[in-house]
Every structure is written in C-alpha cells, then in structure tokens.
C-alpha cells in the first residue's frame, strides 16, 4: 500500500519501537513524539525527538534511549541509517524508493493529498472580519478577512468540521452615529437648504461618517420613503420618527456592500449573527443567569485603572463578572449605569449563544488593537462552559499600503482610508490574498502595490504561480497524460538530488497542513508553497544547464515518464496549497 504521509508512517514506526523497548509505559507517554525534517538537510531525511521526550517517564538518560531506539529503527526496511544526535534526537536517512513512493501517493490522492482525518471533539466555529457595518471594508479588514478565510479552509483541509461566522456589530453608539450620517444624506437627497454644519450641531456626538458611500443610501431612502421621514422643506424630523427605520435600512445597505466586497475577495461565511438579535433574544440575561448560578457575579466597585481609562469603567457599584478566577487581570463589568449591557457583556452573550449552538472549539480573528481583550473573553468562555470550550484568538497587525515608495493614504469613496475594493481593483483578488498571507498575522506588513505585480522571484505570488504554470506547460507539451496513468510508471530513474529534494518537499505537505492548523497559522502554507516552488524552479533550471535532466527526452521514454509523474505531482501539491489560501492556480503566465 502506498503511504500518503511518510512522516506519519515513520512516526508510527518510532512509537512502535519505543513500545517494544518500554512496554510498561502508558500510551500517553508517547504523545509528544515528533518526526519532522531535520534543520540541516545534511543530517538526513527526518529527525525525531522521541528519546528526549520519553526519557523522563522511562527513567533513562536520553542518549542511552536514543542509542537503543537507533538499533531498533535500523532494522526497518525503509531506514538506511539511524544515528543519535545531541541531547536525545535521532536522525534518519531513508531508502530512496520509500521517498519516491510519495509521487504515486500524491497522484492517486489528487486534491485530497494532505487531507487530515475527520476530527473528534466537535465542530469548530471560526469568526472573522466582523467589521462594524459603518462603511466600506478597508485594508485592515482585508487582512483579517484573508487570514480568517484561509484559516477556515486550512482547518477543513486538516479534517475539522468548520462553520465560518460573521458577527454583525449592529448595536451601540457607532450604528446610531451611522444612522444620523445617513439621515443627513437623505435630507440632501430631498434638497434641504440646511447646511451640514447646522445639521451636525443637532447630532449627538457630531456628524461622524462623512464618506460619499452614504450618498446612494440617502438617495435610496428618498426613493422608497419620499418625504415621509422629514419635516416640510426637507428639514430634520424628531429622531423618534425616523431613527429605527434609517438605522435598519442603512445597516442592511452596508452589509450588502460588505458582502459584495467579501465576494470580490473570494471570502465566504456560512452564518451572519446580529448583535442586536443576540441582545433582543435575551442572551445577555441568559449569560448573567448562567454565571450567577455559578456564583461568578457580584456587585462591587472596581479600582480605577492605571493609565488610559477604558469605556466600561465607572466609579460606582457595578454588576461584575469574576473574571480573575479564570486568568483575567481584573473582574469585568457587565452593565452600564443606564442598565444596558457593556460592550463586553454583549460579547459574553454572543459566546454563550455559540456554546449553546454546540461549538466546543471557537477560533476568532481580531485586529491587534483588541489584544488586551483576549484574556477577558477567554475567561468568559471558560466560565460559561466550565472550561469545556476553548477560545483561540488570532491577532492581525495593521497593513501599510505603498506605491512608488510612498504610503497610499486614502480612497476617494471612503474619504479617509484605502478600501478593500481599491486594493482588489489595483492588483486582483489572488494577489491580495496571497500577499496578505506572506507574513505571520501578528507582524506588521507593507503591501507594496508595485512589487505585487512584478514578475520576479522576489514576488512570491508570481513565483508560486509561475511554478504551477511551468508544470502545466510541461504536461501540455507531453499531451496531458492522466494522473492515474503516471501513478503507475517506474520512478527508478529519479535519482538526482534536485529531484529527490522536490519529492521530500512534497512529502512534507500533510504534516505542514497538520502543524499549521494546530498552530492556527495559515501563513505557513504560503511559506511552504514558496519553498516548493523554489525546489521546482531549481530542477527546471538544472534541466536548462544539463540536457540529461530535462523533463521530456524522446530518447529516454522511461525517464521522461518518471519526470512527468514528478511534474504532475508537483502541480497537484501546488494546487492543493493554493486552494487552502483561496487562490486560483494559473495555467500559463501572461
């Protein structure tokens, strides 16, 4: 049987050898055993930490256990060499035929190569974007959208049952401010003689949203409601007369625009959850009752915070959640002085709703400015679920858009920032998605519009796409042989170090998926694809310098078939990785 994941296969052999050596150890003693590529390729094909992590429960010195493990592993047919190294590592060199068997495994599996097994432990809720519906999506939202969407795709690839969720922040002061801003555009559409300054003076907190994107919303309100929401002469009516209507209409219009922007980026959600609906359905009261039943709510006065005073601190008795019992720095207020829920309390309600919907694993993508919010939310989830539900938060740092060496600061449509649609219109969906994943999410990045469209090795989008296009060019030249047919050819002629390096890289795809999913780090997929593309380009260039290494040689039909199988397998893995990133592979470069 062809082994699709040779790292998993070797790990199973390592654990079996340890069990033979240490029959009295419980199975969980081997849980931290890893098999991975060595940091230095000169040390072999794989390395394992087995002796180091098992030595303590085995009550043996790591070097002694490593030596005994090596003796066991040397007896395996696929192991050419097993040598102890360092404080308890074992380096393995494998038989080339075992490595070459990765190629037919990839070809037979096709798009499912690298798929993880179905996971126990219940479904995963991945919430991302969740931008306030107060305007067009901007570049900051873009990074969170791409990271969240790629993470959801990655988790599905790894075998998890994933629900992708958008939490609509349609309650609170920002949405009220949006409604007042839209109402002004409605009055303008009616032809009001009032000045913007005069109107702004009547608005609580002033006129906050002045972008042109609200002009068509105001026109739409006029078309539907005529003059019914205003006083004669297109003058403002009392807010009680129009506020709910305008707010609901505007939120729906903004969410429609946001969905269009997300669709243009290739980002999808399975569920949209409304904050107003969560509050209206009584989830805040349910959350308070749940916490109260566990003696986790009390009335008290918080000490004034050091430094900047947060919005939810008040020097008075408040309803407080005992967040410090679950690792938070201070207890947290749930009610404002007017009796309404705090921002945090509404989020607690939302998370209770997620838990009650049956999600034992929650993953959320937030902007880095919410980093201080992580502990309190994790404390709330732990309290609500009796520590049975996990909450992982991925933070995304800001993005600086550059062009011609200068920062791009604003959009004509939004007025103050670069919109997501601006970015897509400039360089295309796939370039945006790939580039957003070329750095770890919590690292700041520069999005250089010039570099993203360069056709050079320094542009990772081009470099990876070019590798796939080259694969397809070779296969088209050979008449597009089937993967099933190529999976049956002899591979004995694949002996060049560059050919074997490419196969070793493909062999690491399943464990890359597993590790990236476990770490919640989709950027690892971009890094893997760049390395895979590099290995393929090296082999391509070797063929230009050495005719015996060219992919298609009429005088060597067997070697040609083997190399076509290698090229086809490479294209499969490139497409698999690009699919996780939500990027379409190209057939040819233009």
C-alpha positions in Angstrom: 0.0 0.0 0.0 1.3 3.5 -0.9 1.8 5.6 2.2 0.4 9.2 1.6 2.0 10.7 4.7 5.5 9.2 5.2 6.1 11.4 8.3 3.1 9.8 9.9 4.3 6.4 8.8 7.8 6.8 10.3 6.3 8.3 13.5 4.2 5.2 13.8 7.3 3.0 13.4 9.2 5.1 16.0 6.4 4.8 18.6 6.1 1.0 17.9 9.9 0.7 18.5 9.6 2.7 21.8 6.7 0.5 22.9 8.9 -2.6 22.3 11.7 -1.1 24.3 9.4 0.3 27.0 6.4 -2.0 27.3 5.4 -0.7 30.8 4.9 2.9 29.7 1.3 4.1 29.1 0.3 5.2 25.6 0.1 8.9 26.6 3.9 8.8 27.3 4.4 9.0 23.5 2.1 11.9 22.8 4.8 14.4 22.3 6.9 12.3 19.9 7.5 14.2 16.7 9.0 13.2 13.4 10.0 16.2 11.2 12.5 17.3 8.6 15.9 18.0 10.3 17.0 21.6 10.5 20.1 20.7 8.4 19.4 18.5 5.4 22.9 17.1 5.7 21.7 15.2 8.8 19.3 13.0 6.9 15.7 12.9 5.8 13.9 13.0 9.1 14.6 13.6 12.8 12.7 12.6 15.9 12.7 14.0 19.5 11.4 10.6 20.7 14.3 9.7 23.1 14.3 13.2 24.6 10.6 13.4 25.4 10.2 9.8 26.6 13.4 9.6 28.6 11.9 11.1 31.8 8.9 8.7 32.1 11.2 5.9 31.0 13.7 6.9 33.7 16.5 6.5 31.2 19.2 9.0 30.1 18.2 10.4 26.7 21.4 9.4 24.9 21.1 5.8 26.1 17.4 5.6 25.0 18.4 7.3 21.6 21.1 4.6 21.1 18.6 1.8 21.8 16.0 3.4 19.6 18.5 3.6 16.7 19.2 -0.1 17.0 15.5 -0.8 16.6 15.0 1.6 13.7 17.9 0.3 11.7 16.0 -3.0 11.3 13.3 -1.3 9.3 13.4 -1.9 5.5 13.0 1.8 4.7 15.7 3.0 7.1 19.2 3.2 5.6 20.8 4.9 8.6 19.7 5.9 12.2 22.1 7.9 14.3 21.7 9.6 17.7 22.4 13.3 17.9 22.5 16.0 20.5 20.6 15.6 23.8 18.3 12.8 22.6 17.4 13.3 18.9 17.6 10.6 16.3 18.4 11.4 12.7 17.1 9.1 10.0 18.2 8.6 6.4 15.6 6.7 4.3 15.7 4.4 1.4 15.2 6.4 -1.8 12.5 4.1 -3.1 10.5 4.9 0.1 10.8 8.6 -0.7 10.0 8.2 -4.4 6.8 6.4 -3.4 5.4 9.8 -2.4 4.9 10.6 -6.1 2.3 7.9 -6.9 0.7 8.6 -3.5 0.2 12.2 -4.5 -1.1 11.3 -7.9 -3.6 8.8 -6.6 -4.9 11.1 -3.9 -5.2 14.1 -6.2 -6.8 17.1 -4.4 -7.3 15.1 -1.2 -3.5 14.7 -0.7 -2.7 16.3 2.6 -6.3 16.0 3.9 -6.4 15.2 7.6 -8.7 12.5 9.2 -12.1 13.5 10.4 -11.6 15.1 13.8 -13.3 14.1 17.1 -14.2 16.7 19.5 -17.0 18.5 17.7 -17.2 21.3 15.2 -15.1 24.5 15.1 -16.7 28.0 14.9 -14.3 30.4 13.1 -15.4 34.0 13.3 -13.6 36.6 11.3 -14.0 40.0 9.7 -17.0 41.1 11.9 -16.4 44.7 10.8 -18.8 47.3 12.1 -21.3 48.0 9.2 -20.4 51.7 9.2 -18.7 51.9 5.9 -16.8 50.2 3.1 -14.3 47.5 4.1 -10.7 48.8 4.4 -7.3 47.3 4.2 -7.3 46.4 7.9 -10.4 44.4 7.4 -8.9 42.8 4.4 -6.1 41.2 6.3 -8.4 39.8 8.9 -10.8 38.5 6.2 -8.0 36.7 4.3 -6.4 35.2 7.4 -9.8 34.1 8.8 -10.9 32.6 5.5 -7.6 30.8 4.8 -7.6 29.5 8.4 -11.1 28.1 7.9 -10.1 26.5 4.7 -6.9 25.1 6.4 -8.9 23.6 9.3 -11.2 21.9 6.8 -8.2 20.6 4.9 -6.9 19.2 8.3 -10.2 17.4 8.9 -12.2 19.7 11.1 -15.9 20.4 10.7 -15.9 24.2 10.3 -18.6 26.9 10.4 -17.5 30.3 9.2 -19.2 33.1 11.0 -19.5 36.9 10.8 -20.7 38.8 13.9 -22.5 41.9 12.8 -21.9 44.7 15.3 -25.3 46.4 14.6 -25.9 47.7 18.1 -24.4 50.6 20.1 -23.3 54.1 19.6 -21.5 53.6 16.2 -24.6 52.4 14.5 -26.6 55.3 15.9 -23.9 57.7 14.6 -24.2 55.9 11.2 -28.0 56.4 11.1 -27.6 60.2 11.8 -25.0 60.4 9.0 -27.3 58.6 6.6 -30.2 60.8 7.5 -28.2 63.8 6.5 -27.6 62.2 3.1 -31.4 61.6 2.9 -32.1 65.3 3.7 -29.6 66.3 1.0 -31.3 64.0 -1.5 -34.6 65.7 -0.7 -32.9 69.1 -1.4 -32.7 70.5 2.1 -31.5 74.1 2.5 -29.9 73.3 5.8 -26.1 73.4 6.0 -24.0 70.4 7.1 -22.6 72.4 10.0 -26.1 73.3 11.3 -27.2 69.7 11.0 -24.1 68.4 12.7 -24.8 70.6 15.7 -28.1 68.8 16.2 -26.4 65.3 16.1 -25.4 63.7 19.4 -21.6 63.5 19.2 -21.5 65.4 15.9 -21.5 64.1 12.3 -19.0 61.2 12.3 -19.3 59.5 8.9 -18.9 61.8 6.0 -17.7 59.5 3.2 -19.5 59.6 -0.1 -20.5 56.0 0.2 -23.6 57.1 2.2 -24.9 59.3 -0.7 -26.5 56.5 -2.6 -28.1 55.2 0.6 -29.7 58.6 1.2 -31.0 58.6 -2.4 -32.4 55.1 -1.9 -34.2 56.3 1.3 -35.7 59.2 -0.7 -36.9 56.9 -3.5 -38.6 54.5 -1.0 -39.9 56.8 1.7 -40.3 60.0 -0.2 -40.6 63.0 2.2 -42.3 60.9 5.0 -39.2 60.8 7.2 -38.7 64.6 7.2 -40.4 67.8 8.1 -41.7 70.1 5.4 -38.9 71.8 3.4 -36.7 68.7 3.8 -35.9 69.7 7.4 -35.0 67.2 10.1 -37.8 65.5 11.9 -37.6 64.2 15.5 -35.3 61.2 15.8 -38.1 59.1 17.2 -39.9 59.5 13.8 -37.1 58.1 11.6 -34.2 56.6 13.7 -35.2 52.9 13.7 -36.2 53.0 10.0 -33.0 54.7 8.9 -30.7 52.6 11.1 -32.1 49.3 9.9 -32.1 50.4 6.3 -28.5 51.6 6.5 -27.2 48.6 8.3 -28.7 46.4 5.6 -27.3 48.6 2.8 -23.8 48.5 4.4 -23.9 44.7 5.0 -24.9 44.3 1.3 -21.9 46.3 0.3 -19.7 44.4 2.7 -20.9 41.0 1.3 -20.1 42.3 -2.2 -16.6 43.3 -1.1 -16.0 40.0 0.6 -17.3 38.1 -2.5 -14.8 40.1 -4.7 -12.1 38.8 -2.3 -13.4 35.3 -2.5 -14.3 35.3 1.2 -17.3 33.4 2.3 -19.3 33.0 5.5 -21.8 30.3 6.4 -23.6 32.3 9.1 -24.2 36.0 9.9 -25.1 36.7 13.5 -26.6 40.0 14.5 -25.5 41.6 17.8 -29.0 43.3 18.1 -30.6 39.9 17.6 -28.4 38.4 20.3 -29.4 41.1 22.7 -33.1 41.1 21.7 -33.3 37.3 22.2 -32.3 37.7 25.8 -28.8 36.0 25.6 -27.3 38.6 27.9 -29.8 37.7 30.6 -29.2 34.0 30.0 -25.5 34.6 30.3 -25.9 36.5 33.6 -28.2 33.8 34.9 -25.6 31.1 33.9 -22.8 33.0 35.6 -24.9 33.9 38.7 -25.8 30.2 39.2 -22.1 29.5 39.5 -21.5 32.4 41.9 -19.5 34.3 39.3 -21.4 37.6 39.5 -21.4 40.2 42.3 -21.9 43.9 42.8 -18.8 45.9 43.5 -16.7 48.9 42.7 -13.6 48.5 40.6 -10.3 50.2 41.4 -9.6 53.0 38.8 -7.4 51.6 36.1 -3.8 52.7 35.6 -3.2 54.8 32.5 -6.0 55.3 30.0 -9.5 54.8 31.4 -11.5 52.3 29.4 -15.1 52.9 28.4 -16.5 50.3 30.7 -15.0 51.7 34.0 -17.3 53.7 36.3 -16.6 54.9 39.9 -19.8 53.3 41.2 -21.1 49.9 42.2 -21.5 47.7 39.2 -22.5 44.2 38.2 -19.2 42.4 37.9 -18.1 39.1 36.5 -15.4 37.2 38.5 -13.0 37.1 35.5 -9.9 36.9 37.7 -10.9 33.3 38.7 -10.2 32.4 35.0 -6.9 34.1 34.4 -8.0 37.7 33.7 -6.3 40.7 35.4 -9.4 42.2 36.9 -13.1 41.4 37.2 -15.2 42.9 34.4 -18.4 45.0 34.5 -21.5 43.6 32.7 -23.9 46.6 33.0 -23.6 50.3 32.3 -25.1 52.9 34.6 -28.2 53.0 32.4 -28.7 49.3 32.8 -27.8 48.3 29.3 -25.1 45.7 28.7 -21.5 46.7 28.3 -19.6 46.0 25.1 -18.0 43.1 26.9 -21.4 41.8 28.2 -22.9 41.7 24.7 -19.8 39.7 23.6 -20.3 37.3 26.5 -23.9 36.8 25.3 -22.7 36.1 21.8 -20.3 33.5 23.1 -22.9 31.8 25.2 -25.0 31.5 22.1 -22.1 29.9 20.2 -21.6 27.4 23.1 -25.3 26.6 23.2 -25.3 26.0 19.4 -22.8 23.2 20.0 -19.3 24.5 19.3 -16.7 23.1 21.6 -13.9 25.0 19.8 -14.0 28.7 19.0 -11.5 30.4 16.8 -11.6 34.2 16.2 -9.6 36.6 14.2 -9.3 40.1 15.7 -7.3 43.2 15.0 -4.2 43.6 17.1 -5.8 46.7 18.8 -8.1 44.1 20.6 -5.1 42.2 22.1 -6.0 43.4 25.6 -9.4 41.9 25.2 -8.3 38.3 24.8 -7.9 37.3 28.4 -11.3 38.6 29.5 -13.1 36.8 26.6 -11.2 33.6 27.2 -12.2 33.9 30.9 -15.8 34.4 30.0 -15.8 31.3 27.7 -14.1 29.2 30.3 -16.7 30.3 32.9 -19.7 29.8 30.7 -18.6 26.3 29.6 -17.0 25.0 32.9 -13.7 25.1 30.9 -15.1 22.7 28.3 -14.9 25.1 25.4 -11.7 26.6 24.0 -11.3 30.0 22.5 -8.3 30.7 20.3 -7.7 34.3 19.1 -5.6 35.1 16.1 -4.5 38.8 16.1 -3.7 40.6 12.9 -1.5 43.6 12.7 -2.0 46.7 10.5 -1.1 46.8 6.8 0.6 49.8 5.2 -0.2 50.1 1.5 2.7 51.5 -0.5 3.1 52.6 -4.1 6.2 54.1 -5.8 7.9 54.1 -2.4 5.2 56.3 -0.8 2.3 55.3 1.5 -1.2 55.3 -0.1 -3.4 57.1 2.4 -6.9 57.3 1.3 -9.8 56.4 -1.0 -12.0 58.9 -2.8 -15.0 56.8 -2.0 -14.3 56.3 1.7 -12.6 59.6 2.3 -10.1 58.6 4.9 -8.6 55.2 4.1 -7.8 52.7 1.4 -10.7 50.4 0.8 -10.6 46.7 0.1 -12.2 47.2 -3.3 -9.4 49.7 -4.2 -6.8 47.1 -3.4 -8.6 44.4 -5.4 -9.1 46.7 -8.4 -5.4 47.6 -8.4 -3.8 44.1 -8.2 -6.6 41.4 -8.3 -8.1 39.1 -5.7 -5.4 36.3 -5.9 -2.5 38.7 -5.4 -4.3 40.3 -2.5 -5.0 37.0 -0.8 -1.6 35.5 -1.3 0.3 38.6 -0.3 -1.7 39.0 2.9 -0.5 35.5 3.9 3.2 36.0 3.3 3.8 37.3 6.8 2.7 36.0 10.2 -0.7 37.6 11.1 0.6 39.4 14.2 3.5 41.0 12.3 3.0 44.4 10.6 3.4 44.4 6.9 3.8 46.6 3.9 1.6 45.9 0.9 3.7 47.2 -1.9 1.5 47.6 -5.0 4.5 47.8 -7.3 6.1 44.6 -6.0 2.9 42.6 -6.1 2.6 42.9 -9.9 6.3 42.4 -10.6 7.2 39.2 -12.5 10.3 38.4 -10.5 11.5 35.9 -8.0 11.1 38.5 -5.2 7.3 38.5 -5.8 6.1 35.3 -4.0 2.7 35.4 -5.8 4.3 35.4 -9.2 7.0 32.9 -8.1 4.5 30.2 -7.0 2.0 30.8 -9.8 4.9 30.6 -12.3 5.9 27.2 -10.9 2.4 25.9 -11.5 2.3 27.4 -15.0 5.6 25.7 -15.8 4.2 22.4 -14.6 1.2 22.8 -16.8 3.3 23.8 -19.8 5.4 20.6 -19.4 2.3 18.4 -19.1 0.6 20.1 -22.1 3.7 19.5 -24.2 3.5 15.8 -23.3 -0.2 15.6 -24.3 -1.6 16.0 -20.7 -1.1 12.4 -19.5 -3.5 11.3 -16.9 -2.6 11.3 -13.2 -3.8 7.7 -12.9 -1.5 6.6 -15.7 1.5 8.4 -14.3 0.9 6.9 -10.9 1.8 3.5 -12.4 5.1 4.4 -14.1 8.6 3.3 -12.8 10.4 6.0 -10.8 13.8 4.3 -10.5 15.4 6.9 -12.8 14.6 9.8 -10.3 18.0 9.8 -8.5 19.2 13.4 -9.0 19.5 15.3 -5.7 17.2 18.1 -7.0 14.6 15.5 -8.0 14.7 13.9 -4.5 14.7 17.3 -2.8 11.4 18.1 -4.6 9.8 14.8 -3.6 10.9 15.4 0.0 9.3 18.8 0.0 6.0 17.3 -1.3 6.2 14.6 1.4 6.1 17.4 4.0 2.7 18.7 2.8 0.4 16.6 5.1 2.5 17.4 8.2 2.6 21.1 7.1 -1.3 21.1 7.0 -1.5 19.4 10.4 1.0 21.7 12.1 -0.3 24.9 10.5 -3.9 24.0 11.5 -2.8 23.2 15.1 -0.9 26.5 15.4 -3.8 28.5 13.7 -1.1 29.9 11.3 -2.2 29.9 7.7 0.9 31.9 6.6 2.8 28.6 6.9 1.0 27.5 3.8 2.4 30.4 1.8 5.9 29.7 3.1 5.6 26.0 2.1 4.4 26.9 -1.4 7.4 29.3 -1.8 9.8 26.5 -0.8 8.0 24.0 -3.1 8.1 26.5 -6.0 11.8 27.1 -5.3 12.6 23.4 -5.4 10.7 23.0 -8.7 12.4 26.1 -10.3 15.8 24.7 -9.2 15.0 21.5 -11.0 13.7 23.4 -14.1 16.9 25.4 -14.3 19.1 22.3 -13.8 17.4 20.9 -17.0 18.4 24.0 -18.9 22.0 23.6 -17.9 22.1 19.7 -18.1 20.2 18.2 -21.0 20.0 14.8 -19.2 17.8 16.4 -16.6 15.2 17.8 -19.0 11.6 16.7 -18.3 10.9 15.4 -21.8 13.6 13.5 -23.7 12.4 11.4 -26.7 15.4 9.2 -26.4 14.7 8.3 -22.8 11.0 7.4 -22.6 11.1 5.7 -19.2 13.0 8.7 -17.6 10.5 11.0 -19.3 7.5 9.3 -17.8 9.1 9.4 -14.4 9.8 13.1 -14.6 6.3 13.7 -16.0 4.9 11.9 -12.9 7.1 14.2 -10.7 5.9 17.3 -12.5 2.2 16.2 -12.3 2.6 15.5 -8.5 4.2 18.9 -8.0 1.2 20.6 -9.8 -1.2 18.6 -7.5 0.5 19.9 -4.3 0.8 23.5 -5.6 -3.0 23.5 -6.4 -3.7 21.9 -3.0 -1.8 24.7 -1.2 -3.3 27.5 -3.3 -6.8 26.1 -2.6 -6.1 26.4 1.1 -5.1 30.0 0.5 -8.2 30.6 -1.6 -6.1 31.4 -4.7 -6.7 30.2 -8.2 -3.8 28.5 -9.9 -2.9 29.8 -13.3 -2.4 27.6 -16.4 0.0 30.0 -18.1 1.7 33.3 -17.3 0.6 36.3 -19.4 
